[in-house]
Each structure stands twice: as structure tokens, then as C-alpha cells.
Amino acid sequence: FYTFSREIERHGMRPGTRVRSIGLQPADADVAEGLGLATGTSVVALSRVRLADDQPIVSETSYLPAARFKGLEMVDFTSASLYESLTSTYGVRPVRARETFVPVLLAPDDAEVLGGHDGDPALSVERTTYDADGVIIEFCQSTLRADRYRYSVELRDV
């Protein structure tokens, strides 16, 4: 299964993470829809800046259902992997995800976090991650610096 850290290592770089915040919050309409929950349902919100060789390339916030992942907000994700934690602590393994990419321009707050400039090209990504039973376990909203990130897709006839 795809993980940021493995992808960065595959390109010969050192992955890193800066946790901006983690905690419980009520799901707004977008997050609730992304997770298939009612608006206002408690979710764990994990905001991180993802690094490649100490350079920020992704700003992301992962949302997970708090009722399913009790205590997840107490994990130190500066060193722990989210997906490994879900698997080892909760017995939930991510097996499939759907991502939607949209070209955008960096907003001032993302530009500051990612070391870019207001209006620089970027990619906005929304990912919905599923467990083996097809249940949504994560909804993630990310902004990627277009000048520091390359995404490729291999298509096959099935």
C-alpha cells in the first residue's frame, strides 16, 4: 500500500514529518461527507507537514473517526507512522484509497508552511482510504508543492 515515507525513500530521499496539530474536533460538512459520517461527529484531526530531505513538500490534514480509533490523538506522529499505528494498535489495515488531484495556486497560509510564494502552482489532493471490509477509515486533504512533487500513474489493461 502506498505511503508517503516509502515513496520518498524510493526516490533516494529521507522522509520526515512535522506535526502541526492533532486533536479531536467535530466533523464539518466536507469532512463528514468524506468519512461518510454525520456532520458534528467527533473525528481525530492530524495536521502535518511532510518533508523530503528536510524540505517541506506536502501540507496535509488526515481525519479519522474518533469512535473507531480511541486514543489516536495521543500518538506522537513525529516518529510514528499513521498507517502502521492503525494496523498495530487497532488491527485496521488500509488496503485501498481513492485520490482526486486538482491544480491550484498556493494560498498565503500554505505558501508559508511549504516555503513557497502566494500564487505558486500546487496540487490539491483529497484521499479517501478504506479498510479490507470497504469501510472508510481516513479522509485526507493535502496541498502539494508542484515544483517539488512528481506524481506518476501506471495504467494497465485488466
Secondary structure, 3 states (H helix, E strand, C coil): CCCHHHHHHHCCCCEEEEEEEEEEEECCHHHHHHHCCCCCCEEEEEEEEEEECCEEEEEEEEEEECCCCCCHHHCCCCCCCHHHHHHHHHCCCCCEEEEEEEEEECCHHHHHHHCCCCCCEEEEEEEEEECCCCCEEEEEEEEEECCCCCCCCCCCCC
